[in-house]
Amino acid sequence: MRLAIARLLSAAVVVLGVSAAVFLLVHLVPGDPIDALLGEAAANADRGALRQALGLDAPLAVQWWRFVSAAATGDLGTSLGTGRLVAALLAERLPYTAALALAALAVALAIAFPLGTLAALRAGGVLDALAGTASMLGAALPNFLLGPIFIIVFALWLGWFPIGGAEGPRAIVLPALTLGSGLAALLARMIRAALLEVLAEEHVRAARARGLGPLAILRHHVFPPAALPILTVVGAQLGALLGGAVITETVFGWPGLGQLAVEAIQRRDYPLVQGTVLVISVSYVVLNTLVDLLYARLDPRLENDAG
């Protein structure tokens, strides 16, 4: 219980700090939303009246407090570009980003789990070297480069998948593969390291001495204790996928929060940018807090240390 309270308080402080950072960074971006709405040739009187109507004439500290106070009640303001509630726009786009993040995580696990397991079981061998090379290659290629490569090969040359958009179930394959490849490289190395650590422990050697087969040893003696550090990384990276989706969604025209954030930045739509980044950041914090609590549930020693 003490650990849960500590994690929740820490998460609340982080969310408050993130809201302040997001607000400040958005207002440091060059450009004026009034120019985007009225044009640079608008009269000063009209510009001043609109700035006052939108509350942009108040000091930044006052604007930030208004934003935080309203956000605490679920009110993220109104989009300057569309006139719609920011919360409604986010509710429309969030399912797309969540689906892409989960699909990318599934791709990453499907690649990393067998790759990391084979590398651990054949440590120092050819398979280990090949797995290490594949992991480094996946980590080295950024999404903005990997995405166009997949589009050229699988969409233009082979015609297996659509170039972009979200029409039909096949549309998510290429963006999920792009977003999941980098994570697969990280997870494969993490799985390999976790399995190697457990394989060297005394109880695994005892299981081998009792004549248990390799599959039984992996299932009952290796995977359960190795799952804890892997779970931590997976949970943290799932939150990171939400932020990393910005580039991938832009490349593939995927209508999620990332693409919405880019559109809002181009229009200098302060409320929409703040709301989008805040939702992504809060999602990251919430997921990491849940992983910490789950980790403590699976490993009671953490709760005892916190006490």
Backbone bond lengths (Angstrom), bond angles and torsions (degrees), N, CA, C in turn:
res aa  C-N    CA-C-N  psi(-1)  N-CA   C-N-CA  omega(-1)  CA-C   N-CA-C  phi
1 M - - - 1.468 - - 1.527 111.05 -
2 R 1.332 117.10 -42.73 1.457 119.72 179.70 1.523 111.50 -62.78
3 L 1.340 115.59 -39.46 1.462 119.20 178.88 1.518 110.50 -65.16
4 A 1.337 117.54 -40.48 1.458 121.03 179.50 1.529 110.97 -62.70
5 I 1.340 116.03 -44.16 1.467 119.78 179.26 1.525 110.45 -63.23
6 A 1.347 116.31 -42.53 1.462 120.02 179.81 1.527 111.32 -62.69
7 R 1.347 115.95 -42.57 1.466 119.53 179.85 1.519 111.29 -65.61
8 L 1.339 117.30 -40.79 1.464 120.54 -179.17 1.528 111.30 -66.95
9 L 1.327 116.77 -40.51 1.469 119.80 177.30 1.522 110.60 -64.88
10 S 1.323 116.22 -41.62 1.454 120.54 178.00 1.525 110.79 -62.71
11 A 1.332 116.57 -40.97 1.459 120.27 178.87 1.530 111.27 -63.91
12 A 1.340 116.65 -39.54 1.465 120.24 179.15 1.527 111.15 -63.54
13 V 1.335 116.75 -41.71 1.464 120.81 178.36 1.529 110.68 -64.21
14 V 1.335 116.36 -41.94 1.464 120.36 179.85 1.522 110.65 -63.81
15 V 1.331 116.97 -44.26 1.472 120.59 179.42 1.521 110.98 -60.76
16 L 1.339 117.06 -41.33 1.462 120.59 178.68 1.525 110.46 -64.38
17 G 1.338 116.11 -43.03 1.463 119.36 177.58 1.506 112.36 -64.67
18 V 1.336 116.41 -38.74 1.472 120.29 178.67 1.520 110.56 -64.15
19 S 1.320 116.79 -40.90 1.466 119.66 179.91 1.527 111.02 -61.72
20 A 1.338 116.44 -40.21 1.467 119.98 178.54 1.523 110.74 -67.65
21 A 1.336 117.43 -42.73 1.464 121.07 179.83 1.514 111.32 -64.08
22 V 1.329 116.08 -44.29 1.473 120.25 179.42 1.519 110.46 -61.35
23 F 1.324 115.67 -46.11 1.467 119.97 -178.61 1.532 110.58 -60.40
24 L 1.327 116.26 -45.46 1.462 119.99 -177.77 1.523 111.39 -66.79
25 L 1.329 117.36 -44.33 1.460 120.70 -178.04 1.525 111.42 -64.87
26 V 1.330 116.22 -38.98 1.467 119.55 179.24 1.522 110.46 -61.45
27 H 1.326 116.64 -40.20 1.467 119.61 -178.50 1.528 112.54 -78.58
28 L 1.339 117.28 -12.76 1.462 120.00 175.38 1.519 112.66 -87.12
29 V 1.330 117.07 -11.91 1.465 120.80 178.86 1.531 109.00 -65.42
30 P 1.331 117.85 130.18 1.469 119.78 -179.75 1.527 111.42 -58.18
31 G 1.309 115.55 144.70 1.458 120.46 178.76 1.515 111.43 114.28
32 D 1.324 115.71 158.77 1.457 122.69 -177.65 1.520 108.11 -125.41
33 P 1.340 118.25 125.70 1.464 119.53 178.73 1.524 112.59 -62.01
34 I 1.332 117.42 -25.56 1.460 119.82 177.78 1.525 110.47 -64.98
35 D 1.332 116.63 -39.09 1.464 119.84 176.15 1.515 111.04 -63.44
36 A 1.343 116.57 -38.29 1.464 119.74 179.89 1.521 111.75 -67.50
37 L 1.341 116.41 -30.18 1.457 119.77 -177.66 1.537 112.55 -86.74
38 L 1.327 116.70 -41.97 1.463 120.64 -174.99 1.521 113.70 -106.13
39 G 1.327 116.53 -20.29 1.454 118.99 -174.05 1.518 110.49 92.02
40 E 1.310 116.17 153.97 1.460 120.42 -176.61 1.526 112.92 -70.12
41 A 1.322 117.92 -16.63 1.465 120.91 -177.98 1.528 112.77 -89.00
42 A 1.315 117.96 2.18 1.464 120.58 -177.94 1.520 110.88 -67.16
43 A 1.324 115.93 151.96 1.458 121.49 179.61 1.524 110.26 -67.85
44 N 1.334 115.08 149.16 1.464 120.12 -179.21 1.527 111.87 -60.81
45 A 1.334 116.02 -35.50 1.470 119.01 179.75 1.517 110.93 -64.72
46 D 1.328 116.82 -41.71 1.467 120.25 178.83 1.526 110.85 -67.06
47 R 1.320 114.90 -38.97 1.468 118.81 179.68 1.526 110.62 -64.72
48 G 1.334 115.70 -43.16 1.454 119.35 179.99 1.518 112.58 -66.31
49 A 1.334 116.46 -39.05 1.467 120.15 179.58 1.526 110.64 -64.90
50 L 1.348 117.12 -43.17 1.463 119.81 179.72 1.525 111.25 -68.14
51 R 1.334 116.86 -38.96 1.460 119.83 178.71 1.529 110.60 -61.73
52 Q 1.331 116.18 -40.10 1.462 119.99 178.94 1.523 111.10 -69.35
53 A 1.335 116.50 -38.64 1.460 120.14 -179.57 1.521 111.74 -65.37
54 L 1.324 116.03 -32.95 1.464 120.56 -179.67 1.528 112.72 -87.46
55 G 1.319 116.74 -5.40 1.460 120.63 179.77 1.515 113.75 78.06
56 L 1.333 117.18 16.83 1.458 120.86 -178.27 1.524 112.64 -85.40
57 D 1.326 116.52 -2.66 1.460 119.73 179.04 1.529 111.84 -87.44
58 A 1.323 117.54 -11.20 1.459 121.49 -178.82 1.529 109.99 -77.09
59 P 1.339 118.04 157.02 1.474 120.48 174.92 1.530 110.91 -57.16
60 L 1.347 115.61 153.48 1.461 120.02 -177.24 1.526 112.27 -59.16
61 A 1.335 116.59 -38.26 1.459 119.41 -179.93 1.528 110.90 -61.72
62 V 1.324 116.12 -39.83 1.469 120.41 178.93 1.524 110.36 -68.06
63 Q 1.332 115.85 -43.31 1.466 119.53 178.41 1.531 111.01 -61.04
64 W 1.341 115.49 -41.17 1.464 118.64 -179.74 1.521 110.81 -64.95
65 W 1.309 118.41 -43.41 1.457 120.78 -179.78 1.532 110.85 -63.39
66 R 1.323 116.48 -39.31 1.466 119.11 176.32 1.525 110.24 -62.09
67 F 1.323 116.59 -42.22 1.463 121.31 -179.79 1.518 111.21 -63.28
68 V 1.347 117.12 -46.61 1.465 120.90 -178.30 1.526 110.46 -66.67
69 S 1.330 117.48 -43.37 1.459 120.94 -178.86 1.523 111.17 -62.03
70 A 1.335 115.83 -42.02 1.470 119.16 179.10 1.526 111.16 -70.97
71 A 1.349 116.87 -40.21 1.463 120.40 -178.79 1.516 111.20 -63.56
72 A 1.336 117.44 -32.06 1.464 120.80 179.40 1.527 111.40 -63.42
73 T 1.314 117.41 -23.46 1.468 121.89 178.16 1.531 111.78 -98.79
74 G 1.330 116.40 4.00 1.463 120.16 -179.65 1.504 114.27 91.68
75 D 1.331 117.49 2.41 1.461 121.73 179.91 1.528 108.87 -95.32
76 L 1.311 117.18 107.88 1.462 122.00 -179.79 1.518 112.43 -98.70
77 G 1.302 116.83 10.42 1.453 120.08 176.26 1.519 112.38 92.59
78 T 1.335 114.08 -169.70 1.463 122.40 -177.63 1.516 109.36 -119.73
79 S 1.303 116.38 136.45 1.459 120.95 179.50 1.521 110.81 -64.50
80 L 1.328 116.18 131.87 1.455 120.36 179.02 1.524 111.21 -71.20
81 G 1.320 116.76 -28.55 1.450 120.27 -175.90 1.511 114.25 -83.72
82 T 1.340 117.45 -37.97 1.464 120.87 -175.51 1.520 113.74 -109.03
83 G 1.340 117.48 -18.07 1.456 120.15 -176.72 1.516 113.95 77.60
84 R 1.332 117.44 4.01 1.455 121.38 179.75 1.525 110.37 -93.83
85 L 1.321 116.26 160.42 1.459 120.71 177.17 1.526 109.43 -64.94
86 V 1.326 116.04 134.52 1.466 120.75 179.44 1.522 110.67 -61.02
87 A 1.323 116.92 -39.97 1.466 120.81 -179.65 1.526 111.10 -59.90
88 A 1.338 116.94 -37.99 1.459 120.13 179.49 1.527 111.08 -68.11
89 L 1.330 116.77 -40.77 1.465 120.49 178.11 1.530 110.84 -63.82
90 L 1.329 116.24 -41.99 1.463 120.30 179.40 1.524 111.09 -66.07
91 A 1.325 116.97 -38.46 1.468 120.62 179.87 1.526 110.90 -63.52
92 E 1.333 117.17 -31.82 1.461 120.52 178.35 1.529 111.98 -72.22
93 R 1.344 116.45 -36.73 1.465 120.29 -173.68 1.523 113.73 -92.01
94 L 1.330 117.67 -26.58 1.463 120.52 -175.33 1.530 113.49 -57.58
95 P 1.348 119.76 -42.31 1.475 118.34 179.39 1.524 113.17 -58.66
96 Y 1.323 118.47 -33.57 1.461 121.02 179.03 1.536 111.12 -67.01
97 T 1.332 115.69 -44.11 1.469 119.14 178.88 1.518 111.24 -67.46
98 A 1.339 117.07 -40.38 1.467 120.31 178.45 1.527 110.80 -63.16
99 A 1.326 116.89 -41.93 1.469 120.33 179.06 1.519 110.78 -64.63
100 L 1.333 116.63 -40.81 1.462 119.98 179.38 1.522 110.96 -66.32
101 A 1.335 117.66 -41.41 1.465 121.03 179.72 1.522 111.32 -63.80
102 L 1.327 117.27 -42.84 1.466 120.66 179.53 1.527 111.17 -67.65
103 A 1.334 116.72 -40.35 1.465 120.00 177.92 1.523 110.61 -64.85
104 A 1.336 117.02 -40.61 1.467 120.63 178.08 1.515 110.85 -65.03
105 L 1.338 117.17 -38.39 1.467 120.61 177.71 1.529 110.62 -64.98
106 A 1.339 116.27 -39.92 1.467 119.65 177.71 1.527 110.92 -63.47
107 V 1.337 116.46 -41.12 1.468 120.48 177.14 1.526 110.15 -62.60
108 A 1.325 116.38 -44.84 1.465 120.75 -178.21 1.526 111.09 -61.99
109 L 1.327 116.94 -44.50 1.465 120.01 -179.99 1.524 111.53 -67.14
110 A 1.334 116.27 -38.34 1.464 119.72 -179.90 1.526 111.40 -64.27
111 I 1.335 116.62 -30.89 1.463 120.34 178.70 1.529 111.09 -86.59
112 A 1.339 116.17 -45.16 1.460 120.74 -170.10 1.524 113.08 -74.64
113 F 1.327 117.11 -36.79 1.468 118.58 -174.33 1.527 112.10 -63.58
114 P 1.326 120.01 -53.83 1.475 117.69 177.50 1.518 112.89 -66.73
115 L 1.356 116.91 -34.74 1.459 119.96 -179.53 1.521 111.04 -65.10
116 G 1.331 116.77 -47.94 1.462 120.68 -179.93 1.517 112.56 -67.52
117 T 1.342 116.89 -36.28 1.463 120.11 179.88 1.526 111.34 -67.14
118 L 1.335 116.42 -45.80 1.469 119.85 178.57 1.528 111.16 -62.53
119 A 1.333 115.87 -39.85 1.462 119.22 179.64 1.523 111.17 -64.10
120 A 1.338 117.28 -37.94 1.466 120.38 179.81 1.520 111.33 -70.81
121 L 1.340 116.55 -40.30 1.462 119.80 -178.42 1.525 112.25 -71.95
122 R 1.332 116.41 -24.30 1.466 121.14 -179.99 1.524 109.91 -119.10
123 A 1.322 115.83 42.29 1.470 120.85 -176.95 1.530 110.70 -57.39
124 G 1.335 115.38 130.35 1.453 120.75 179.93 1.513 114.18 85.57
125 G 1.336 117.74 -4.94 1.460 121.24 -178.56 1.512 112.50 -97.66
126 V 1.334 114.80 -169.26 1.461 121.19 -177.68 1.525 110.65 -66.22
127 L 1.349 116.48 -43.83 1.466 119.56 -179.72 1.526 111.32 -61.91
128 D 1.306 117.16 -37.66 1.455 121.47 178.16 1.532 110.57 -64.00
129 A 1.320 115.95 -42.78 1.468 120.14 179.15 1.522 111.25 -65.54
130 L 1.341 117.00 -42.46 1.466 120.26 179.12 1.527 110.95 -65.20
131 A 1.330 116.73 -41.41 1.461 120.63 178.61 1.528 110.75 -64.28
132 G 1.340 116.70 -40.66 1.465 120.13 177.73 1.513 112.01 -63.94
133 T 1.340 117.04 -39.93 1.459 120.66 178.64 1.522 110.45 -65.25
134 A 1.345 116.89 -44.38 1.466 120.79 178.82 1.526 111.04 -61.93
135 S 1.328 116.67 -39.18 1.463 120.27 179.69 1.524 111.37 -65.62
136 M 1.331 116.72 -44.27 1.463 119.65 178.88 1.523 111.40 -64.05
137 L 1.340 116.55 -38.22 1.459 119.85 179.01 1.516 111.14 -65.52
138 G 1.348 115.87 -42.36 1.463 119.27 179.05 1.515 112.95 -65.56
139 A 1.333 116.45 -35.81 1.466 120.08 179.72 1.522 111.82 -75.52
140 A 1.340 117.27 -27.89 1.460 120.44 -175.28 1.516 112.91 -79.94
141 L 1.339 117.59 -27.09 1.462 120.08 -176.82 1.528 110.03 -85.63
142 P 1.335 118.66 116.98 1.470 120.83 179.39 1.525 110.93 -74.43
143 N 1.336 115.49 159.96 1.459 120.70 -177.37 1.523 113.01 -61.44
144 F 1.350 116.34 -37.16 1.462 118.07 -177.21 1.528 112.57 -69.96
145 L 1.334 116.89 -15.05 1.462 120.88 174.22 1.522 111.47 -97.51
146 L 1.328 116.27 -40.67 1.452 120.80 -178.21 1.530 111.60 -67.69
147 G 1.325 116.80 -37.87 1.461 120.44 -179.73 1.522 112.98 -59.16
148 P 1.336 119.22 -53.94 1.468 119.55 177.36 1.526 113.71 -59.64
149 I 1.342 117.20 -33.51 1.466 119.56 177.13 1.522 110.25 -62.51
150 F 1.332 117.06 -45.66 1.463 120.97 178.55 1.530 110.69 -63.67
151 I 1.335 117.02 -38.55 1.462 120.19 179.01 1.532 110.59 -62.55
152 I 1.336 116.17 -46.05 1.465 120.20 -178.91 1.526 111.15 -62.72
153 V 1.339 116.76 -46.26 1.464 120.69 -174.33 1.523 111.75 -75.20
154 F 1.344 116.47 -54.83 1.460 119.80 -169.78 1.528 114.18 -89.82
155 A 1.336 117.71 -22.12 1.459 119.82 -179.78 1.532 112.04 -100.24
156 L 1.343 116.95 -48.04 1.464 119.98 -175.92 1.528 112.18 -83.99
157 W 1.330 117.52 -48.86 1.460 119.91 -177.07 1.525 112.32 -75.65
158 L 1.328 116.30 -52.88 1.465 120.38 -174.64 1.530 112.88 -90.09
159 G 1.330 117.55 -25.92 1.457 120.88 179.26 1.513 114.68 68.79
160 W 1.337 117.65 24.10 1.462 121.00 -177.73 1.525 112.81 -77.99
161 F 1.332 116.76 -31.84 1.454 120.72 -174.14 1.525 109.79 -133.44
162 P 1.330 117.28 155.34 1.468 119.91 176.08 1.520 111.87 -67.25
163 I 1.329 116.55 155.56 1.463 121.35 -177.97 1.527 111.06 -68.32
164 G 1.299 116.82 -40.16 1.464 119.83 -177.68 1.509 110.79 -164.00
165 G 1.329 115.82 -171.93 1.443 121.02 -178.16 1.514 111.85 85.58
166 A 1.342 115.21 -171.13 1.469 120.74 -177.99 1.516 111.20 -133.38
167 E 1.330 116.67 30.48 1.458 120.46 -179.71 1.517 110.60 -86.72
168 G 1.314 117.25 112.17 1.449 121.67 176.78 1.517 112.80 86.92
169 P 1.335 116.63 159.72 1.469 120.57 -176.62 1.521 113.58 -67.16
170 R 1.342 118.57 -25.10 1.459 119.63 -178.57 1.525 112.13 -70.59
171 A 1.327 117.71 -19.66 1.462 121.00 -175.50 1.521 112.48 -65.79
172 I 1.335 117.37 -23.64 1.463 119.64 -176.45 1.522 111.84 -85.14
173 V 1.327 118.36 -12.48 1.463 121.26 -172.09 1.527 111.35 -63.37
174 L 1.332 118.07 -53.25 1.470 120.45 -175.98 1.532 112.65 -66.01
175 P 1.339 119.35 -46.33 1.476 116.91 176.63 1.525 112.87 -63.44
176 A 1.333 118.19 -35.17 1.469 120.15 177.88 1.520 110.56 -67.92
177 L 1.329 117.10 -39.22 1.462 120.77 178.10 1.524 110.43 -66.19
178 T 1.320 117.05 -39.53 1.464 121.13 178.33 1.519 111.19 -64.63
179 L 1.309 116.30 -47.52 1.467 120.77 -176.57 1.521 111.71 -72.77
180 G 1.339 116.59 -31.34 1.451 119.79 -176.47 1.516 114.78 -83.94
181 S 1.339 117.49 -18.20 1.466 119.90 -175.86 1.526 111.85 -65.19
182 G 1.329 116.87 -46.68 1.461 119.87 178.83 1.513 112.24 -62.74
183 L 1.336 116.45 -40.04 1.466 120.27 178.20 1.524 110.61 -67.04
184 A 1.329 117.18 -35.73 1.460 120.26 179.13 1.529 111.11 -60.92
185 A 1.325 116.34 -38.51 1.468 119.94 178.92 1.527 110.94 -62.82
186 L 1.334 116.62 -43.63 1.468 120.60 179.01 1.520 111.19 -66.14
187 L 1.330 116.83 -45.40 1.457 120.44 -177.33 1.525 111.62 -66.88
188 A 1.331 117.16 -36.36 1.469 119.78 -179.80 1.527 110.35 -61.63
189 R 1.334 116.70 -43.22 1.467 119.56 178.23 1.521 111.07 -67.07
190 M 1.333 116.46 -37.96 1.460 120.84 179.50 1.529 110.85 -66.43
191 I 1.327 117.27 -43.53 1.466 121.75 179.39 1.521 110.15 -63.92
192 R 1.318 116.82 -42.77 1.460 120.81 178.74 1.531 110.69 -59.53
193 A 1.337 116.14 -48.54 1.470 120.02 -178.40 1.525 111.53 -63.62
194 A 1.341 117.24 -42.04 1.459 120.65 -179.00 1.524 111.35 -66.05
195 L 1.327 116.63 -41.93 1.462 120.04 -179.64 1.525 111.33 -68.24
196 L 1.327 117.05 -40.43 1.465 119.90 179.00 1.528 110.96 -61.81
197 E 1.319 116.00 -39.19 1.470 119.35 179.62 1.525 111.11 -63.53
198 V 1.340 116.42 -42.32 1.463 119.47 -179.09 1.524 111.26 -73.44
199 L 1.340 116.58 -37.40 1.468 119.83 -179.55 1.530 112.26 -61.43
200 A 1.318 117.17 -24.97 1.470 120.79 -178.99 1.522 112.67 -86.40
201 E 1.328 118.24 -2.51 1.455 120.36 -176.26 1.530 111.44 -80.65
202 E 1.313 114.36 162.19 1.464 121.74 -172.60 1.526 112.18 -64.95
203 H 1.328 117.60 -39.90 1.463 118.97 -174.89 1.520 111.90 -67.90
204 V 1.335 117.84 -25.93 1.468 120.44 177.05 1.528 109.67 -73.11
205 R 1.316 116.11 -42.06 1.471 118.71 177.01 1.525 110.70 -63.81
206 A 1.322 117.15 -36.30 1.468 120.44 177.22 1.528 110.81 -65.40
207 A 1.343 116.43 -38.31 1.466 119.89 178.67 1.530 110.79 -64.96
208 R 1.326 116.28 -39.37 1.466 119.25 176.63 1.534 110.18 -64.16
209 A 1.314 116.37 -40.72 1.465 120.25 -179.26 1.526 111.44 -64.11
210 R 1.341 117.11 -28.86 1.463 120.04 178.39 1.521 112.38 -79.09
211 G 1.327 116.63 -2.86 1.459 120.44 176.55 1.512 115.08 89.94
212 L 1.324 118.80 13.39 1.466 120.73 177.62 1.520 110.33 -68.14
213 G 1.332 115.21 144.60 1.457 120.66 179.32 1.522 111.93 -74.84
214 P 1.345 116.56 163.93 1.477 119.99 -178.53 1.525 113.67 -58.13
215 L 1.343 118.16 -41.73 1.463 120.47 -178.82 1.523 111.30 -65.92
216 A 1.321 116.39 -41.19 1.473 119.91 179.31 1.522 111.23 -65.79
217 I 1.318 116.30 -38.92 1.469 119.83 178.17 1.523 110.19 -64.55
218 L 1.329 116.40 -44.27 1.465 119.45 179.82 1.526 110.79 -62.88
219 R 1.324 116.31 -45.01 1.464 120.35 -174.52 1.523 112.43 -68.38
220 H 1.315 117.12 -42.92 1.463 120.23 -171.06 1.532 114.28 -100.44
221 H 1.313 118.22 -24.62 1.464 119.99 -171.42 1.534 114.11 -119.65
222 V 1.329 117.65 -17.85 1.468 119.75 -175.31 1.523 112.04 -110.38
223 F 1.322 116.91 -52.94 1.462 119.70 -175.40 1.536 114.01 -63.50
224 P 1.352 120.57 -43.56 1.477 119.08 -178.88 1.524 114.12 -57.24
225 P 1.360 120.46 -52.08 1.470 118.11 179.71 1.526 113.06 -70.11
226 A 1.331 118.11 -27.90 1.467 120.57 179.77 1.523 111.77 -76.31
227 A 1.345 116.85 -14.72 1.461 119.79 -175.59 1.520 113.07 -69.67
228 L 1.333 118.04 -27.13 1.463 120.51 -175.47 1.532 112.79 -63.09
229 P 1.340 119.72 -55.73 1.466 117.73 178.28 1.518 112.98 -64.98
230 I 1.341 116.89 -32.67 1.465 119.61 178.49 1.517 110.09 -66.12
231 L 1.336 116.64 -40.57 1.462 121.28 178.50 1.520 111.20 -60.10
232 T 1.312 116.84 -40.84 1.459 120.86 179.32 1.525 111.16 -60.86
233 V 1.324 116.38 -46.14 1.460 120.65 -179.21 1.525 110.86 -66.01
234 V 1.340 116.62 -42.69 1.467 120.27 -179.84 1.520 110.87 -61.62
235 G 1.328 117.21 -44.85 1.460 120.18 179.32 1.511 112.85 -63.20
236 A 1.329 116.14 -42.63 1.464 119.73 179.06 1.525 111.36 -65.78
237 Q 1.331 116.19 -39.89 1.458 119.47 -177.66 1.520 112.43 -74.30
238 L 1.343 117.73 -25.90 1.458 119.35 175.40 1.522 110.21 -63.32
239 G 1.336 116.20 -40.28 1.461 119.06 174.35 1.510 111.76 -65.74
240 A 1.341 117.00 -38.91 1.463 120.58 178.91 1.525 111.52 -65.60
241 L 1.334 117.29 -29.77 1.462 120.46 178.83 1.525 111.37 -62.40
242 L 1.332 116.06 -33.22 1.467 119.31 179.51 1.525 110.76 -63.29
243 G 1.349 116.45 -41.45 1.455 120.31 177.63 1.514 112.16 -74.94
244 G 1.338 116.45 -38.89 1.456 120.30 -179.47 1.507 113.57 -69.29
245 A 1.341 117.15 -14.15 1.453 120.53 -179.00 1.529 112.81 -70.81
246 V 1.329 117.27 -12.03 1.472 119.59 -177.60 1.519 111.06 -58.30
247 I 1.336 117.05 -50.91 1.462 121.14 -178.49 1.522 110.49 -67.04
248 T 1.322 116.46 -46.63 1.467 120.20 -177.42 1.518 111.36 -63.06
249 E 1.320 117.57 -42.62 1.466 119.77 179.15 1.518 111.75 -64.34
250 T 1.319 116.58 -35.42 1.456 119.88 178.51 1.527 111.08 -68.20
251 V 1.337 116.65 -42.33 1.469 120.80 -179.46 1.524 110.87 -62.68
252 F 1.330 117.02 -42.15 1.464 120.77 -174.08 1.524 113.50 -99.08
253 G 1.329 117.73 3.12 1.456 119.20 -179.14 1.519 112.52 63.31
254 W 1.334 116.37 32.43 1.468 120.99 -179.52 1.526 109.04 -79.92
255 P 1.321 119.25 124.16 1.476 121.41 -170.92 1.516 114.35 -79.47
256 G 1.336 116.54 59.47 1.448 120.47 -179.75 1.513 112.62 -107.54
257 L 1.321 116.23 -164.32 1.460 121.19 -178.54 1.522 111.93 -65.71
258 G 1.329 117.27 -34.49 1.459 120.24 -179.56 1.509 112.20 -61.87
259 Q 1.321 116.12 -48.71 1.459 119.53 178.55 1.527 110.99 -65.28
260 L 1.331 116.92 -36.51 1.460 120.59 177.28 1.521 111.07 -62.83
261 A 1.333 117.39 -39.60 1.461 121.31 178.79 1.526 110.95 -63.89
262 V 1.324 117.09 -42.76 1.466 120.57 178.89 1.527 110.55 -62.71
263 E 1.324 117.02 -43.95 1.464 120.69 178.53 1.527 110.92 -62.17
264 A 1.341 116.48 -40.54 1.459 120.16 -179.43 1.524 111.38 -67.23
265 I 1.326 117.46 -38.66 1.465 120.97 178.35 1.520 110.49 -64.48
266 Q 1.311 117.18 -40.54 1.467 120.24 179.83 1.519 111.74 -64.34
267 R 1.344 117.18 -31.10 1.475 120.71 -179.82 1.532 112.33 -92.81
268 R 1.361 117.00 1.28 1.468 121.19 -175.14 1.525 110.81 55.08
269 D 1.330 115.21 40.28 1.466 121.92 -178.48 1.527 107.87 -87.02
270 Y 1.340 116.35 85.75 1.457 121.75 -174.43 1.532 113.75 -52.63
271 P 1.334 119.18 -53.45 1.479 118.59 -177.12 1.523 112.64 -59.91
272 L 1.335 117.90 -38.70 1.458 121.05 -177.84 1.532 111.25 -71.26
273 V 1.336 116.34 -39.68 1.463 119.53 176.54 1.522 110.13 -63.36
274 Q 1.329 116.41 -47.54 1.466 120.48 179.95 1.520 111.35 -59.87
275 G 1.318 117.05 -44.96 1.453 120.59 -178.64 1.514 112.31 -65.60
276 T 1.331 117.12 -41.90 1.462 120.82 -178.65 1.521 111.44 -65.14
277 V 1.331 116.15 -50.13 1.460 120.02 -178.58 1.527 110.30 -65.92
278 L 1.317 117.13 -37.07 1.465 120.23 179.70 1.523 110.77 -64.29
279 V 1.323 117.57 -43.39 1.465 120.57 179.94 1.530 110.53 -63.46
280 I 1.342 117.34 -43.38 1.460 120.58 178.47 1.532 110.31 -62.53
281 S 1.335 116.47 -43.95 1.458 120.58 -178.65 1.524 111.85 -66.19
282 V 1.319 116.22 -44.42 1.468 120.07 179.32 1.531 110.41 -63.64
283 S 1.331 116.81 -39.01 1.466 120.14 177.80 1.523 110.41 -60.20
284 Y 1.327 115.86 -41.88 1.463 120.64 178.72 1.530 110.65 -62.46
285 V 1.328 116.53 -46.21 1.471 120.68 -179.32 1.522 110.90 -64.55
286 V 1.327 117.10 -43.65 1.464 120.96 -179.10 1.523 111.12 -63.00
287 L 1.334 116.93 -44.57 1.461 120.28 -179.90 1.526 111.18 -62.90
288 N 1.323 116.98 -43.14 1.457 119.78 179.13 1.524 111.52 -65.50
289 T 1.329 117.93 -37.78 1.463 121.10 177.50 1.525 110.86 -65.05
290 L 1.333 116.72 -42.21 1.460 120.22 178.25 1.529 111.20 -63.43
291 V 1.323 116.23 -39.03 1.471 119.72 178.03 1.520 110.70 -64.61
292 D 1.331 117.11 -42.11 1.470 120.57 177.76 1.532 111.21 -60.39
293 L 1.329 115.53 -43.25 1.463 119.26 -179.53 1.528 111.08 -67.67
294 L 1.335 116.35 -39.20 1.459 119.58 178.02 1.519 111.12 -66.75
295 Y 1.332 115.85 -39.52 1.462 120.62 177.67 1.531 109.85 -60.36
296 A 1.326 116.13 -44.14 1.470 119.86 179.25 1.523 111.33 -65.38
297 R 1.336 115.74 -32.65 1.468 119.44 177.90 1.522 110.78 -66.75
298 L 1.332 116.01 -39.99 1.457 120.62 -179.02 1.524 112.31 -78.20
299 D 1.330 116.56 -26.73 1.469 120.98 -179.18 1.527 108.63 -124.94
300 P 1.333 119.27 89.72 1.467 122.60 -175.55 1.519 113.57 -59.52
301 R 1.329 119.17 -16.20 1.454 120.61 -179.89 1.525 111.73 -61.12
302 L 1.333 117.13 -31.59 1.465 120.48 178.72 1.522 110.91 -65.54
303 E 1.325 116.54 -41.55 1.465 120.37 178.38 1.527 110.35 -63.63
304 N 1.343 116.42 -39.80 1.462 119.79 178.81 1.516 111.49 -65.64
305 D 1.361 116.51 -39.17 1.464 119.74 177.92 1.525 110.94 -64.18
306 A 1.343 116.46 -38.63 1.455 119.90 -179.99 1.509 111.66 -67.80
307 G 1.337 116.23 -29.80 1.461 119.83 178.73 1.501 112.73 -75.66
